[in-house]
Amino acid sequence: MLRGMVESLTAMPGDYARFGEMLEMLREYALTIVEAQDTRGMWHQVPYRPETYQETTGTGFFVHYLSRAVQQGLLPKDVFFNA
């Protein structure tokens, strides 16, 4: 879902009538998924279930697409990257 939203917004013209709506959906989703990140920076097989295994591939995808969204100016850097 994150990948689809980031890729779509990156390709979509900023003046598209529903751009703002989709951007808000991305921001809400990103904030929600970051809440499921554990203290080591990983996501688990089942979000919000820390007793499940840490998922390296899923974590890589989340980090990659959150980073792309920040680089594209779709997400605020100060919220998604800790200094």
PyMOL Python script that loads the backbone (N, CA, C, O; Angstrom):
from pymol import cmd

cmd.read_pdbstr("""\
ATOM      1  N   MET A   1       0.823  -1.175   0.000  1.00  0.00           N
ATOM      2  CA  MET A   1       0.000   0.000   0.000  1.00  0.00           C
ATOM      3  C   MET A   1       0.878   1.253   0.000  1.00  0.00           C
ATOM      4  O   MET A   1       0.638   2.184  -0.769  1.00  0.00           O
ATOM      5  N   LEU A   2       1.889   1.273   0.860  1.00  0.00           N
ATOM      6  CA  LEU A   2       2.789   2.416   0.935  1.00  0.00           C
ATOM      7  C   LEU A   2       3.480   2.638  -0.406  1.00  0.00           C
ATOM      8  O   LEU A   2       3.565   3.766  -0.891  1.00  0.00           O
ATOM      9  N   ARG A   3       3.961   1.576  -0.987  1.00  0.00           N
ATOM     10  CA  ARG A   3       4.642   1.673  -2.278  1.00  0.00           C
ATOM     11  C   ARG A   3       3.713   2.274  -3.341  1.00  0.00           C
ATOM     12  O   ARG A   3       4.112   3.179  -4.074  1.00  0.00           O
ATOM     13  N   GLY A   4       2.509   1.785  -3.419  1.00  0.00           N
ATOM     14  CA  GLY A   4       1.559   2.276  -4.406  1.00  0.00           C
ATOM     15  C   GLY A   4       1.256   3.751  -4.245  1.00  0.00           C
ATOM     16  O   GLY A   4       1.175   4.485  -5.230  1.00  0.00           O
ATOM     17  N   MET A   5       1.088   4.188  -3.007  1.00  0.00           N
ATOM     18  CA  MET A   5       0.789   5.602  -2.777  1.00  0.00           C
ATOM     19  C   MET A   5       1.984   6.489  -3.137  1.00  0.00           C
ATOM     20  O   MET A   5       1.821   7.524  -3.783  1.00  0.00           O
ATOM     21  N   VAL A   6       3.179   6.080  -2.719  1.00  0.00           N
ATOM     22  CA  VAL A   6       4.374   6.882  -3.010  1.00  0.00           C
ATOM     23  C   VAL A   6       4.625   6.941  -4.515  1.00  0.00           C
ATOM     24  O   VAL A   6       4.869   8.018  -5.060  1.00  0.00           O
ATOM     25  N   GLU A   7       4.567   5.804  -5.183  1.00  0.00           N
ATOM     26  CA  GLU A   7       4.799   5.773  -6.631  1.00  0.00           C
ATOM     27  C   GLU A   7       3.748   6.605  -7.372  1.00  0.00           C
ATOM     28  O   GLU A   7       4.079   7.352  -8.293  1.00  0.00           O
ATOM     29  N   SER A   8       2.494   6.473  -6.968  1.00  0.00           N
ATOM     30  CA  SER A   8       1.422   7.222  -7.632  1.00  0.00           C
ATOM     31  C   SER A   8       1.581   8.719  -7.440  1.00  0.00           C
ATOM     32  O   SER A   8       1.470   9.483  -8.399  1.00  0.00           O
ATOM     33  N   LEU A   9       1.840   9.147  -6.210  1.00  0.00           N
ATOM     34  CA  LEU A   9       1.987  10.579  -5.943  1.00  0.00           C
ATOM     35  C   LEU A   9       3.224  11.158  -6.617  1.00  0.00           C
ATOM     36  O   LEU A   9       3.225  12.321  -7.022  1.00  0.00           O
ATOM     37  N   THR A  10       4.266  10.361  -6.737  1.00  0.00           N
ATOM     38  CA  THR A  10       5.482  10.827  -7.407  1.00  0.00           C
ATOM     39  C   THR A  10       5.228  11.072  -8.894  1.00  0.00           C
ATOM     40  O   THR A  10       5.777  12.006  -9.480  1.00  0.00           O
ATOM     41  N   ALA A  11       4.402  10.237  -9.491  1.00  0.00           N
ATOM     42  CA  ALA A  11       4.112  10.360 -10.927  1.00  0.00           C
ATOM     43  C   ALA A  11       2.960  11.315 -11.225  1.00  0.00           C
ATOM     44  O   ALA A  11       2.836  11.797 -12.351  1.00  0.00           O
ATOM     45  N   MET A  12       2.133  11.587 -10.250  1.00  0.00           N
ATOM     46  CA  MET A  12       0.924  12.381 -10.443  1.00  0.00           C
ATOM     47  C   MET A  12       1.241  13.882 -10.472  1.00  0.00           C
ATOM     48  O   MET A  12       2.043  14.360  -9.671  1.00  0.00           O
ATOM     49  N   PRO A  13       0.618  14.619 -11.388  1.00  0.00           N
ATOM     50  CA  PRO A  13       0.815  16.071 -11.381  1.00  0.00           C
ATOM     51  C   PRO A  13       0.268  16.684 -10.095  1.00  0.00           C
ATOM     52  O   PRO A  13      -0.793  16.283  -9.615  1.00  0.00           O
ATOM     53  N   GLY A  14       0.980  17.641  -9.547  1.00  0.00           N
ATOM     54  CA  GLY A  14       0.563  18.277  -8.303  1.00  0.00           C
ATOM     55  C   GLY A  14      -0.757  19.006  -8.399  1.00  0.00           C
ATOM     56  O   GLY A  14      -1.401  19.255  -7.379  1.00  0.00           O
ATOM     57  N   ASP A  15      -1.174  19.353  -9.606  1.00  0.00           N
ATOM     58  CA  ASP A  15      -2.443  20.067  -9.767  1.00  0.00           C
ATOM     59  C   ASP A  15      -3.617  19.124 -10.048  1.00  0.00           C
ATOM     60  O   ASP A  15      -4.728  19.581 -10.315  1.00  0.00           O
ATOM     61  N   TYR A  16      -3.377  17.827  -9.989  1.00  0.00           N
ATOM     62  CA  TYR A  16      -4.451  16.859 -10.170  1.00  0.00           C
ATOM     63  C   TYR A  16      -5.491  17.081  -9.072  1.00  0.00           C
ATOM     64  O   TYR A  16      -5.132  17.295  -7.914  1.00  0.00           O
ATOM     65  N   ALA A  17      -6.760  17.031  -9.423  1.00  0.00           N
ATOM     66  CA  ALA A  17      -7.849  17.383  -8.511  1.00  0.00           C
ATOM     67  C   ALA A  17      -7.826  16.599  -7.197  1.00  0.00           C
ATOM     68  O   ALA A  17      -8.210  17.138  -6.159  1.00  0.00           O
ATOM     69  N   ARG A  18      -7.387  15.346  -7.219  1.00  0.00           N
ATOM     70  CA  ARG A  18      -7.429  14.518  -6.011  1.00  0.00           C
ATOM     71  C   ARG A  18      -6.053  14.294  -5.390  1.00  0.00           C
ATOM     72  O   ARG A  18      -5.891  13.448  -4.510  1.00  0.00           O
ATOM     73  N   PHE A  19      -5.067  15.056  -5.854  1.00  0.00           N
ATOM     74  CA  PHE A  19      -3.712  14.927  -5.317  1.00  0.00           C
ATOM     75  C   PHE A  19      -3.695  15.137  -3.804  1.00  0.00           C
ATOM     76  O   PHE A  19      -3.108  14.340  -3.073  1.00  0.00           O
ATOM     77  N   GLY A  20      -4.324  16.189  -3.343  1.00  0.00           N
ATOM     78  CA  GLY A  20      -4.342  16.510  -1.920  1.00  0.00           C
ATOM     79  C   GLY A  20      -4.984  15.411  -1.084  1.00  0.00           C
ATOM     80  O   GLY A  20      -4.511  15.089   0.006  1.00  0.00           O
ATOM     81  N   GLU A  21      -6.053  14.846  -1.600  1.00  0.00           N
ATOM     82  CA  GLU A  21      -6.743  13.766  -0.904  1.00  0.00           C
ATOM     83  C   GLU A  21      -5.833  12.540  -0.771  1.00  0.00           C
ATOM     84  O   GLU A  21      -5.766  11.919   0.289  1.00  0.00           O
ATOM     85  N   MET A  22      -5.147  12.208  -1.842  1.00  0.00           N
ATOM     86  CA  MET A  22      -4.255  11.049  -1.809  1.00  0.00           C
ATOM     87  C   MET A  22      -3.036  11.320  -0.923  1.00  0.00           C
ATOM     88  O   MET A  22      -2.557  10.425  -0.227  1.00  0.00           O
ATOM     89  N   LEU A  23      -2.544  12.545  -0.954  1.00  0.00           N
ATOM     90  CA  LEU A  23      -1.416  12.918  -0.099  1.00  0.00           C
ATOM     91  C   LEU A  23      -1.801  12.784   1.372  1.00  0.00           C
ATOM     92  O   LEU A  23      -1.005  12.306   2.180  1.00  0.00           O
ATOM     93  N   GLU A  24      -2.996  13.195   1.716  1.00  0.00           N
ATOM     94  CA  GLU A  24      -3.465  13.054   3.101  1.00  0.00           C
ATOM     95  C   GLU A  24      -3.575  11.577   3.488  1.00  0.00           C
ATOM     96  O   GLU A  24      -3.254  11.206   4.617  1.00  0.00           O
ATOM     97  N   MET A  25      -4.024  10.743   2.564  1.00  0.00           N
ATOM     98  CA  MET A  25      -4.100   9.301   2.831  1.00  0.00           C
ATOM     99  C   MET A  25      -2.707   8.745   3.103  1.00  0.00           C
ATOM    100  O   MET A  25      -2.530   7.948   4.024  1.00  0.00           O
ATOM    101  N   LEU A  26      -1.717   9.155   2.314  1.00  0.00           N
ATOM    102  CA  LEU A  26      -0.337   8.707   2.521  1.00  0.00           C
ATOM    103  C   LEU A  26       0.144   9.133   3.900  1.00  0.00           C
ATOM    104  O   LEU A  26       0.720   8.326   4.631  1.00  0.00           O
ATOM    105  N   ARG A  27      -0.083  10.380   4.261  1.00  0.00           N
ATOM    106  CA  ARG A  27       0.393  10.887   5.554  1.00  0.00           C
ATOM    107  C   ARG A  27      -0.251  10.144   6.717  1.00  0.00           C
ATOM    108  O   ARG A  27       0.429   9.799   7.683  1.00  0.00           O
ATOM    109  N   GLU A  28      -1.539   9.897   6.636  1.00  0.00           N
ATOM    110  CA  GLU A  28      -2.231   9.150   7.697  1.00  0.00           C
ATOM    111  C   GLU A  28      -1.682   7.722   7.800  1.00  0.00           C
ATOM    112  O   GLU A  28      -1.417   7.230   8.896  1.00  0.00           O
ATOM    113  N   TYR A  29      -1.518   7.071   6.658  1.00  0.00           N
ATOM    114  CA  TYR A  29      -1.006   5.697   6.647  1.00  0.00           C
ATOM    115  C   TYR A  29       0.407   5.654   7.218  1.00  0.00           C
ATOM    116  O   TYR A  29       0.724   4.791   8.036  1.00  0.00           O
ATOM    117  N   ALA A  30       1.257   6.585   6.786  1.00  0.00           N
ATOM    118  CA  ALA A  30       2.648   6.597   7.242  1.00  0.00           C
ATOM    119  C   ALA A  30       2.724   6.802   8.753  1.00  0.00           C
ATOM    120  O   ALA A  30       3.488   6.117   9.432  1.00  0.00           O
ATOM    121  N   LEU A  31       1.947   7.727   9.278  1.00  0.00           N
ATOM    122  CA  LEU A  31       1.949   7.946  10.723  1.00  0.00           C
ATOM    123  C   LEU A  31       1.471   6.711  11.472  1.00  0.00           C
ATOM    124  O   LEU A  31       1.996   6.385  12.536  1.00  0.00           O
ATOM    125  N   THR A  32       0.486   6.031  10.925  1.00  0.00           N
ATOM    126  CA  THR A  32      -0.046   4.830  11.569  1.00  0.00           C
ATOM    127  C   THR A  32       0.962   3.697  11.540  1.00  0.00           C
ATOM    128  O   THR A  32       1.148   3.015  12.549  1.00  0.00           O
ATOM    129  N   ILE A  33       1.614   3.481  10.413  1.00  0.00           N
ATOM    130  CA  ILE A  33       2.543   2.359  10.303  1.00  0.00           C
ATOM    131  C   ILE A  33       3.794   2.589  11.159  1.00  0.00           C
ATOM    132  O   ILE A  33       4.380   1.634  11.669  1.00  0.00           O
ATOM    133  N   VAL A  34       4.198   3.842  11.315  1.00  0.00           N
ATOM    134  CA  VAL A  34       5.365   4.140  12.150  1.00  0.00           C
ATOM    135  C   VAL A  34       5.080   3.807  13.616  1.00  0.00           C
ATOM    136  O   VAL A  34       5.999   3.477  14.365  1.00  0.00           O
ATOM    137  N   GLU A  35       3.822   3.891  14.026  1.00  0.00           N
ATOM    138  CA  GLU A  35       3.458   3.517  15.398  1.00  0.00           C
ATOM    139  C   GLU A  35       3.737   2.035  15.674  1.00  0.00           C
ATOM    140  O   GLU A  35       3.945   1.647  16.823  1.00  0.00           O
ATOM    141  N   ALA A  36       3.742   1.222  14.641  1.00  0.00           N
ATOM    142  CA  ALA A  36       3.974  -0.224  14.803  1.00  0.00           C
ATOM    143  C   ALA A  36       5.453  -0.580  14.786  1.00  0.00           C
ATOM    144  O   ALA A  36       5.803  -1.740  15.001  1.00  0.00           O
ATOM    145  N   GLN A  37       6.318   0.377  14.540  1.00  0.00           N
ATOM    146  CA  GLN A  37       7.762   0.126  14.513  1.00  0.00           C
ATOM    147  C   GLN A  37       8.241  -0.137  15.942  1.00  0.00           C
ATOM    148  O   GLN A  37       7.851   0.572  16.870  1.00  0.00           O
ATOM    149  N   ASP A  38       9.084  -1.151  16.117  1.00  0.00           N
ATOM    150  CA  ASP A  38       9.550  -1.444  17.474  1.00  0.00           C
ATOM    151  C   ASP A  38      10.736  -0.565  17.854  1.00  0.00           C
ATOM    152  O   ASP A  38      11.205   0.245  17.055  1.00  0.00           O
ATOM    153  N   THR A  39      11.209  -0.734  19.072  1.00  0.00           N
ATOM    154  CA  THR A  39      12.286   0.131  19.587  1.00  0.00           C
ATOM    155  C   THR A  39      13.612  -0.059  18.856  1.00  0.00           C
ATOM    156  O   THR A  39      14.490   0.800  18.939  1.00  0.00           O
ATOM    157  N   ARG A  40      13.766  -1.165  18.146  1.00  0.00           N
ATOM    158  CA  ARG A  40      14.981  -1.402  17.354  1.00  0.00           C
ATOM    159  C   ARG A  40      14.828  -0.891  15.928  1.00  0.00           C
ATOM    160  O   ARG A  40      15.749  -1.030  15.123  1.00  0.00           O
ATOM    161  N   GLY A  41      13.681  -0.301  15.601  1.00  0.00           N
ATOM    162  CA  GLY A  41      13.461   0.227  14.268  1.00  0.00           C
ATOM    163  C   GLY A  41      12.890  -0.783  13.289  1.00  0.00           C
ATOM    164  O   GLY A  41      12.846  -0.523  12.087  1.00  0.00           O
ATOM    165  N   MET A  42      12.459  -1.917  13.783  1.00  0.00           N
ATOM    166  CA  MET A  42      11.949  -2.988  12.924  1.00  0.00           C
ATOM    167  C   MET A  42      10.429  -3.052  12.980  1.00  0.00           C
ATOM    168  O   MET A  42       9.797  -2.550  13.910  1.00  0.00           O
ATOM    169  N   TRP A  43       9.864  -3.681  11.963  1.00  0.00           N
ATOM    170  CA  TRP A  43       8.453  -4.020  11.958  1.00  0.00           C
ATOM    171  C   TRP A  43       8.353  -5.539  12.086  1.00  0.00           C
ATOM    172  O   TRP A  43       9.284  -6.264  11.736  1.00  0.00           O
ATOM    173  N   HIS A  44       7.241  -5.998  12.579  1.00  0.00           N
ATOM    174  CA  HIS A  44       7.045  -7.427  12.813  1.00  0.00           C
ATOM    175  C   HIS A  44       6.131  -8.034  11.757  1.00  0.00           C
ATOM    176  O   HIS A  44       5.465  -7.324  11.003  1.00  0.00           O
ATOM    177  N   GLN A  45       6.115  -9.367  11.720  1.00  0.00           N
ATOM    178  CA  GLN A  45       5.270 -10.086  10.762  1.00  0.00           C
ATOM    179  C   GLN A  45       3.832  -9.608  10.836  1.00  0.00           C
ATOM    180  O   GLN A  45       3.171  -9.462   9.808  1.00  0.00           O
ATOM    181  N   VAL A  46       3.351  -9.369  12.024  1.00  0.00           N
ATOM    182  CA  VAL A  46       2.001  -8.844  12.234  1.00  0.00           C
ATOM    183  C   VAL A  46       2.161  -7.527  12.991  1.00  0.00           C
ATOM    184  O   VAL A  46       2.521  -7.529  14.168  1.00  0.00           O
ATOM    185  N   PRO A  47       1.898  -6.406  12.325  1.00  0.00           N
ATOM    186  CA  PRO A  47       2.047  -5.112  13.014  1.00  0.00           C
ATOM    187  C   PRO A  47       1.222  -5.087  14.302  1.00  0.00           C
ATOM    188  O   PRO A  47       0.141  -5.672  14.379  1.00  0.00           O
ATOM    189  N   TYR A  48       1.750  -4.409  15.292  1.00  0.00           N
ATOM    190  CA  TYR A  48       1.122  -4.272  16.609  1.00  0.00           C
ATOM    191  C   TYR A  48       1.077  -5.586  17.384  1.00  0.00           C
ATOM    192  O   TYR A  48       0.359  -5.695  18.378  1.00  0.00           O
ATOM    193  N   ARG A  49       1.833  -6.578  16.939  1.00  0.00           N
ATOM    194  CA  ARG A  49       1.953  -7.851  17.670  1.00  0.00           C
ATOM    195  C   ARG A  49       3.448  -8.112  17.871  1.00  0.00           C
ATOM    196  O   ARG A  49       4.041  -8.886  17.120  1.00  0.00           O
ATOM    197  N   PRO A  50       4.059  -7.484  18.866  1.00  0.00           N
ATOM    198  CA  PRO A  50       5.512  -7.599  19.059  1.00  0.00           C
ATOM    199  C   PRO A  50       6.006  -9.005  19.353  1.00  0.00           C
ATOM    200  O   PRO A  50       7.205  -9.268  19.264  1.00  0.00           O
ATOM    201  N   GLU A  51       5.107  -9.907  19.701  1.00  0.00           N
ATOM    202  CA  GLU A  51       5.540 -11.285  19.947  1.00  0.00           C
ATOM    203  C   GLU A  51       5.820 -12.041  18.643  1.00  0.00           C
ATOM    204  O   GLU A  51       6.395 -13.129  18.674  1.00  0.00           O
ATOM    205  N   THR A  52       5.423 -11.478  17.505  1.00  0.00           N
ATOM    206  CA  THR A  52       5.739 -12.111  16.222  1.00  0.00           C
ATOM    207  C   THR A  52       7.163 -11.730  15.825  1.00  0.00           C
ATOM    208  O   THR A  52       7.751 -10.805  16.386  1.00  0.00           O
ATOM    209  N   TYR A  53       7.700 -12.449  14.864  1.00  0.00           N
ATOM    210  CA  TYR A  53       9.082 -12.229  14.445  1.00  0.00           C
ATOM    211  C   TYR A  53       9.269 -10.866  13.774  1.00  0.00           C
ATOM    212  O   TYR A  53       8.372 -10.345  13.112  1.00  0.00           O
ATOM    213  N   GLN A  54      10.468 -10.310  13.969  1.00  0.00           N
ATOM    214  CA  GLN A  54      10.827  -9.103  13.229  1.00  0.00           C
ATOM    215  C   GLN A  54      10.944  -9.470  11.758  1.00  0.00           C
ATOM    216  O   GLN A  54      11.455 -10.537  11.417  1.00  0.00           O
ATOM    217  N   GLU A  55      10.480  -8.604  10.907  1.00  0.00           N
ATOM    218  CA  GLU A  55      10.418  -8.881   9.472  1.00  0.00           C
ATOM    219  C   GLU A  55      11.412  -7.981   8.749  1.00  0.00           C
ATOM    220  O   GLU A  55      11.171  -6.782   8.604  1.00  0.00           O
ATOM    221  N   THR A  56      12.521  -8.546   8.298  1.00  0.00           N
ATOM    222  CA  THR A  56      13.563  -7.723   7.677  1.00  0.00           C
ATOM    223  C   THR A  56      13.164  -7.196   6.306  1.00  0.00           C
ATOM    224  O   THR A  56      13.440  -6.037   5.995  1.00  0.00           O
ATOM    225  N   THR A  57      12.528  -8.005   5.487  1.00  0.00           N
ATOM    226  CA  THR A  57      12.143  -7.555   4.148  1.00  0.00           C
ATOM    227  C   THR A  57      11.088  -6.463   4.234  1.00  0.00           C
ATOM    228  O   THR A  57      11.193  -5.440   3.556  1.00  0.00           O
ATOM    229  N   GLY A  58      10.085  -6.671   5.052  1.00  0.00           N
ATOM    230  CA  GLY A  58       9.047  -5.656   5.231  1.00  0.00           C
ATOM    231  C   GLY A  58       9.619  -4.366   5.788  1.00  0.00           C
ATOM    232  O   GLY A  58       9.245  -3.276   5.356  1.00  0.00           O
ATOM    233  N   THR A  59      10.529  -4.489   6.750  1.00  0.00           N
ATOM    234  CA  THR A  59      11.179  -3.303   7.313  1.00  0.00           C
ATOM    235  C   THR A  59      11.933  -2.547   6.222  1.00  0.00           C
ATOM    236  O   THR A  59      11.871  -1.320   6.155  1.00  0.00           O
ATOM    237  N   GLY A  60      12.639  -3.279   5.376  1.00  0.00           N
ATOM    238  CA  GLY A  60      13.371  -2.636   4.272  1.00  0.00           C
ATOM    239  C   GLY A  60      12.453  -1.876   3.334  1.00  0.00           C
ATOM    240  O   GLY A  60      12.771  -0.760   2.923  1.00  0.00           O
ATOM    241  N   PHE A  61      11.322  -2.465   2.993  1.00  0.00           N
ATOM    242  CA  PHE A  61      10.366  -1.786   2.121  1.00  0.00           C
ATOM    243  C   PHE A  61       9.803  -0.536   2.788  1.00  0.00           C
ATOM    244  O   PHE A  61       9.719   0.518   2.159  1.00  0.00           O
ATOM    245  N   PHE A  62       9.417  -0.647   4.055  1.00  0.00           N
ATOM    246  CA  PHE A  62       8.885   0.527   4.755  1.00  0.00           C
ATOM    247  C   PHE A  62       9.913   1.649   4.787  1.00  0.00           C
ATOM    248  O   PHE A  62       9.594   2.796   4.472  1.00  0.00           O
ATOM    249  N   VAL A  63      11.140   1.324   5.164  1.00  0.00           N
ATOM    250  CA  VAL A  63      12.191   2.337   5.247  1.00  0.00           C
ATOM    251  C   VAL A  63      12.437   2.970   3.870  1.00  0.00           C
ATOM    252  O   VAL A  63      12.552   4.190   3.754  1.00  0.00           O
ATOM    253  N   HIS A  64      12.515   2.142   2.845  1.00  0.00           N
ATOM    254  CA  HIS A  64      12.770   2.653   1.503  1.00  0.00           C
ATOM    255  C   HIS A  64      11.682   3.628   1.055  1.00  0.00           C
ATOM    256  O   HIS A  64      11.986   4.732   0.603  1.00  0.00           O
ATOM    257  N   TYR A  65      10.430   3.229   1.177  1.00  0.00           N
ATOM    258  CA  TYR A  65       9.352   4.076   0.664  1.00  0.00           C
ATOM    259  C   TYR A  65       9.043   5.255   1.572  1.00  0.00           C
ATOM    260  O   TYR A  65       8.606   6.294   1.077  1.00  0.00           O
ATOM    261  N   LEU A  66       9.249   5.142   2.863  1.00  0.00           N
ATOM    262  CA  LEU A  66       9.125   6.326   3.721  1.00  0.00           C
ATOM    263  C   LEU A  66      10.219   7.327   3.369  1.00  0.00           C
ATOM    264  O   LEU A  66       9.970   8.531   3.307  1.00  0.00           O
ATOM    265  N   SER A  67      11.431   6.827   3.140  1.00  0.00           N
ATOM    266  CA  SER A  67      12.544   7.686   2.755  1.00  0.00           C
ATOM    267  C   SER A  67      12.278   8.378   1.416  1.00  0.00           C
ATOM    268  O   SER A  67      12.519   9.576   1.273  1.00  0.00           O
ATOM    269  N   ARG A  68      11.785   7.622   0.446  1.00  0.00           N
ATOM    270  CA  ARG A  68      11.452   8.222  -0.852  1.00  0.00           C
ATOM    271  C   ARG A  68      10.399   9.304  -0.708  1.00  0.00           C
ATOM    272  O   ARG A  68      10.488  10.359  -1.337  1.00  0.00           O
ATOM    273  N   ALA A  69       9.407   9.040   0.117  1.00  0.00           N
ATOM    274  CA  ALA A  69       8.338  10.026   0.314  1.00  0.00           C
ATOM    275  C   ALA A  69       8.889  11.300   0.946  1.00  0.00           C
ATOM    276  O   ALA A  69       8.475  12.402   0.585  1.00  0.00           O
ATOM    277  N   VAL A  70       9.812  11.158   1.878  1.00  0.00           N
ATOM    278  CA  VAL A  70      10.436  12.339   2.483  1.00  0.00           C
ATOM    279  C   VAL A  70      11.277  13.068   1.442  1.00  0.00           C
ATOM    280  O   VAL A  70      11.201  14.292   1.338  1.00  0.00           O
ATOM    281  N   GLN A  71      12.069  12.342   0.678  1.00  0.00           N
ATOM    282  CA  GLN A  71      12.912  12.960  -0.348  1.00  0.00           C
ATOM    283  C   GLN A  71      12.093  13.681  -1.407  1.00  0.00           C
ATOM    284  O   GLN A  71      12.538  14.695  -1.944  1.00  0.00           O
ATOM    285  N   GLN A  72      10.904  13.175  -1.716  1.00  0.00           N
ATOM    286  CA  GLN A  72      10.032  13.792  -2.720  1.00  0.00           C
ATOM    287  C   GLN A  72       9.222  14.949  -2.128  1.00  0.00           C
ATOM    288  O   GLN A  72       8.489  15.622  -2.853  1.00  0.00           O
ATOM    289  N   GLY A  73       9.349  15.184  -0.826  1.00  0.00           N
ATOM    290  CA  GLY A  73       8.605  16.255  -0.172  1.00  0.00           C
ATOM    291  C   GLY A  73       7.164  15.885   0.154  1.00  0.00           C
ATOM    292  O   GLY A  73       6.348  16.757   0.452  1.00  0.00           O
ATOM    293  N   LEU A  74       6.852  14.598   0.098  1.00  0.00           N
ATOM    294  CA  LEU A  74       5.491  14.151   0.384  1.00  0.00           C
ATOM    295  C   LEU A  74       5.253  13.988   1.877  1.00  0.00           C
ATOM    296  O   LEU A  74       4.125  14.142   2.345  1.00  0.00           O
ATOM    297  N   LEU A  75       6.298  13.679   2.628  1.00  0.00           N
ATOM    298  CA  LEU A  75       6.222  13.531   4.078  1.00  0.00           C
ATOM    299  C   LEU A  75       7.236  14.465   4.715  1.00  0.00           C
ATOM    300  O   LEU A  75       8.300  14.700   4.142  1.00  0.00           O
ATOM    301  N   PRO A  76       6.928  15.001   5.885  1.00  0.00           N
ATOM    302  CA  PRO A  76       7.859  15.920   6.547  1.00  0.00           C
ATOM    303  C   PRO A  76       9.061  15.194   7.164  1.00  0.00           C
ATOM    304  O   PRO A  76       8.908  14.206   7.882  1.00  0.00           O
ATOM    305  N   LYS A  77      10.236  15.700   6.870  1.00  0.00           N
ATOM    306  CA  LYS A  77      11.474  15.085   7.346  1.00  0.00           C
ATOM    307  C   LYS A  77      11.540  15.046   8.866  1.00  0.00           C
ATOM    308  O   LYS A  77      11.954  14.038   9.439  1.00  0.00           O
ATOM    309  N   ASP A  78      11.141  16.120   9.525  1.00  0.00           N
ATOM    310  CA  ASP A  78      11.273  16.196  10.977  1.00  0.00           C
ATOM    311  C   ASP A  78      10.391  15.176  11.705  1.00  0.00           C
ATOM    312  O   ASP A  78      10.651  14.858  12.865  1.00  0.00           O
ATOM    313  N   VAL A  79       9.379  14.673  11.057  1.00  0.00           N
ATOM    314  CA  VAL A  79       8.498  13.672  11.678  1.00  0.00           C
ATOM    315  C   VAL A  79       9.013  12.253  11.445  1.00  0.00           C
ATOM    316  O   VAL A  79       8.898  11.399  12.324  1.00  0.00           O
ATOM    317  N   PHE A  80       9.578  11.999  10.268  1.00  0.00           N
ATOM    318  CA  PHE A  80       9.933  10.633   9.896  1.00  0.00           C
ATOM    319  C   PHE A  80      11.420  10.299  10.000  1.00  0.00           C
ATOM    320  O   PHE A  80      11.797   9.133   9.886  1.00  0.00           O
ATOM    321  N   PHE A  81      12.259  11.293  10.213  1.00  0.00           N
ATOM    322  CA  PHE A  81      13.682  11.030  10.422  1.00  0.00           C
ATOM    323  C   PHE A  81      14.099  11.665  11.732  1.00  0.00           C
ATOM    324  O   PHE A  81      13.941  12.870  11.927  1.00  0.00           O
ATOM    325  N   ASN A  82      14.633  10.849  12.629  1.00  0.00           N
ATOM    326  CA  ASN A  82      15.147  11.382  13.896  1.00  0.00           C
ATOM    327  C   ASN A  82      16.585  11.801  13.686  1.00  0.00           C
ATOM    328  O   ASN A  82      17.381  11.069  13.099  1.00  0.00           O
ATOM    329  N   ALA A  83      16.904  12.971  14.167  1.00  0.00           N
ATOM    330  CA  ALA A  83      18.272  13.485  14.028  1.00  0.00           C
ATOM    331  C   ALA A  83      19.192  12.865  15.049  1.00  0.00           C
ATOM    332  O   ALA A  83      20.381  13.180  15.081  1.00  0.00           O
TER     333      ALA A  83
END
""", "prot")
cmd.dss("prot")
cmd.show_as("cartoon", "prot")
cmd.util.cbc("prot")
cmd.orient("prot")
